Amino acid sequence: MFTSDALRPTFALVDFGKEVRRRREALGLTLEQLAERAGLTPNYVGTVETGRRDPSLSTVLSLAKGLKVPAADLLGGLKDIGAIGVEAGRLVEAAPPEVQDAVLRLLRAVTRRRR
C-alpha cells in the first residue's frame, strides 16, 4: 500500500529538475530543443524538470550533454548564476586563453573596486 509520502517527489529530484529547467531557460532553449540535444522526448524532460521522474544516470548525463555542462553542475552546482552569467561563461570558455586571462583580470579589478 502506498502512502502519500511515497508519491511525493524527493527534494533531490525536485532540486535536480529545477536546476535543469533554470539552465535550459538561461540558455533560451525550449523543452523540445533540450530534448533533441539530449536524445530524449520533450515529455520526459518535462517530467524530470517537475521532479515527477527519477532520472537514471544515463539521463543525467544526456541532459548535461544537452545543456553543455558537467553532470556534477546539475547535481548541486552553482545555483546563483543567472542567464547573463551562463552566457558570459560560455563566451569566455570559447575565447582563446589570452582573452580568457584578460577578461578575468578585468572582472577581478572591477569587482575589487566595488567592495
C-alpha positions as CSV (number, residue, x, y, z in Angstrom):
1,M,0.0,0.0,0.0
2,F,1.3,3.4,-1.0
3,T,1.4,6.3,1.4
4,S,1.1,9.9,0.3
5,D,4.8,10.4,1.2
6,A,5.7,7.6,-1.3
7,L,4.0,9.5,-4.1
8,R,5.8,12.8,-3.4
9,P,9.0,13.6,-5.3
10,T,12.0,13.9,-3.1
11,F,13.8,17.2,-2.5
12,A,16.8,16.0,-4.5
13,L,14.6,15.2,-7.6
14,V,12.9,18.5,-7.4
15,D,16.2,20.4,-7.0
16,F,17.7,18.5,-9.9
17,G,14.7,19.2,-12.1
18,K,14.7,22.9,-11.1
19,E,18.4,23.2,-12.0
20,V,17.8,21.6,-15.4
21,R,14.9,24.0,-16.1
22,R,16.9,27.0,-14.8
23,R,19.8,26.2,-17.0
24,R,17.6,25.4,-20.0
25,E,15.8,28.7,-19.7
26,A,19.1,30.6,-19.1
27,L,20.3,29.2,-22.5
28,G,17.0,30.2,-24.1
29,L,16.1,26.6,-25.0
30,T,12.7,25.2,-25.3
31,L,11.8,21.8,-23.9
32,E,11.8,20.4,-27.4
33,Q,15.3,21.8,-28.2
34,L,16.8,20.4,-25.0
35,A,15.1,17.1,-25.6
36,E,16.5,16.9,-29.1
37,R,20.0,17.8,-27.9
38,A,19.8,15.2,-25.1
39,G,18.2,12.5,-27.2
40,L,15.1,12.4,-25.0
41,T,11.4,13.2,-25.5
42,P,10.1,16.6,-24.5
43,N,7.5,14.9,-22.3
44,Y,10.2,13.0,-20.4
45,V,12.4,16.1,-20.0
46,G,9.3,17.9,-18.6
47,T,8.6,15.2,-16.1
48,V,12.3,15.4,-14.9
49,E,12.1,19.2,-14.6
50,T,9.0,18.9,-12.4
51,G,10.5,16.2,-10.2
52,R,8.0,13.6,-11.2
53,R,10.6,11.3,-12.8
54,D,13.6,9.7,-11.1
55,P,16.2,10.1,-13.8
56,S,18.8,7.3,-14.4
57,L,22.5,8.1,-14.6
58,S,22.3,7.9,-18.4
59,T,19.5,10.5,-18.4
60,V,21.5,12.8,-16.1
61,L,24.5,12.5,-18.5
62,S,22.3,13.1,-21.5
63,L,20.7,16.2,-20.0
64,A,24.2,17.5,-19.0
65,K,25.4,16.9,-22.6
66,G,22.3,18.7,-24.0
67,L,23.0,21.7,-21.7
68,K,26.7,21.6,-22.4
69,V,27.6,21.4,-18.7
70,P,29.3,18.8,-16.5
71,A,26.8,16.5,-14.9
72,A,28.0,17.5,-11.4
73,D,26.8,21.0,-12.1
74,L,23.2,19.7,-12.4
75,L,23.6,17.8,-9.1
76,G,24.5,20.7,-6.9
77,G,26.5,23.2,-8.9
78,L,26.3,26.9,-8.7
79,K,22.8,27.9,-8.1
80,D,23.1,31.7,-8.2
81,I,24.3,32.1,-11.8
82,G,21.7,33.8,-14.0
83,A,21.3,34.0,-17.7
84,I,24.0,36.6,-18.1
85,G,26.5,34.6,-16.1
86,V,25.8,31.5,-18.2
87,E,26.2,33.5,-21.4
88,A,29.4,35.2,-20.2
89,G,30.8,31.9,-19.1
90,R,30.0,30.3,-22.4
91,L,31.7,33.2,-24.3
92,V,34.7,33.2,-22.1
93,E,35.2,29.4,-22.5
94,A,35.1,29.8,-26.3
95,A,37.7,32.6,-26.3
96,P,41.5,32.0,-26.7
97,P,43.4,31.6,-23.4
98,E,44.9,35.1,-23.6
99,V,41.5,36.6,-23.9
100,Q,40.2,34.5,-21.0
101,D,43.0,35.8,-18.9
102,A,42.4,39.4,-19.8
103,V,38.7,39.1,-19.1
104,L,39.3,37.5,-15.7
105,R,41.8,40.2,-14.8
106,L,39.3,42.9,-15.8
107,L,36.4,41.3,-13.9
108,R,38.6,40.9,-10.8
109,A,39.7,44.6,-11.0
110,V,36.1,45.8,-11.4
111,T,34.7,43.7,-8.5
112,R,37.5,44.7,-6.1
113,R,36.7,48.4,-6.7
114,R,33.0,47.8,-5.8
115,R,33.7,46.2,-2.4
